[in-house]
Amino acid sequence: MNEKSRLRRFGYGLAATVVLVVIAGYLFGSLGVTAGLAVGLAGTLLAGGGLGKR
């Protein structure tokens, strides 16, 4: 995977994480924010959107 596609996936993951955190924070409070951040980060990394070299 080249750097451009990795950065694109990172951007999509970041945007999805922000939306997820806002929704979870509204519905579940501070515990939802923490869970939303964890799920968003895990999803970004599993999609291959991390910034590290492979």
C-alpha positions as CSV (number, residue, x, y, z in Angstrom):
1,M,0.0,0.0,0.0
2,N,1.5,3.3,-0.9
3,E,1.7,6.4,1.3
4,K,-1.1,8.3,-0.4
5,S,-3.7,5.6,0.1
6,R,-2.5,5.0,3.7
7,L,-3.0,8.8,4.4
8,R,-6.4,8.7,2.8
9,R,-7.5,5.8,5.0
10,F,-6.1,7.7,8.0
11,G,-8.2,10.7,7.1
12,Y,-11.3,8.7,6.7
13,G,-10.6,7.0,10.0
14,L,-10.0,10.3,11.7
15,A,-13.3,11.7,10.4
16,A,-15.3,8.6,11.4
17,T,-13.7,8.8,14.9
18,V,-14.7,12.4,15.4
19,V,-18.3,11.6,14.4
20,L,-18.4,8.5,16.6
21,V,-17.0,10.4,19.6
22,V,-19.5,13.2,19.3
23,I,-22.5,10.8,19.0
24,A,-21.2,8.5,21.8
25,G,-20.5,11.5,24.0
26,Y,-24.0,12.8,23.5
27,L,-25.6,9.5,24.2
28,F,-23.4,8.0,26.9
29,G,-21.4,10.9,28.4
30,S,-17.7,10.7,29.2
31,L,-17.6,6.9,29.1
32,G,-19.0,7.0,25.6
33,V,-16.2,9.4,24.5
34,T,-13.6,7.1,25.8
35,A,-15.2,4.1,24.2
36,G,-15.6,6.0,20.9
37,L,-12.0,7.0,20.8
38,A,-10.9,3.4,21.4
39,V,-13.2,2.0,18.8
40,G,-12.2,4.7,16.3
41,L,-8.5,4.2,16.8
42,A,-8.9,0.4,16.5
43,G,-10.9,0.7,13.3
44,T,-8.4,3.1,11.7
45,L,-5.5,0.8,12.5
46,L,-7.3,-2.3,11.3
47,A,-8.2,-0.6,8.0
48,G,-4.5,0.0,7.4
49,G,-4.7,3.8,8.0
50,G,-1.8,4.0,10.5
51,L,1.1,6.2,9.6
52,G,3.8,3.6,10.3
53,K,5.7,1.8,7.5
54,R,4.9,-1.8,6.8
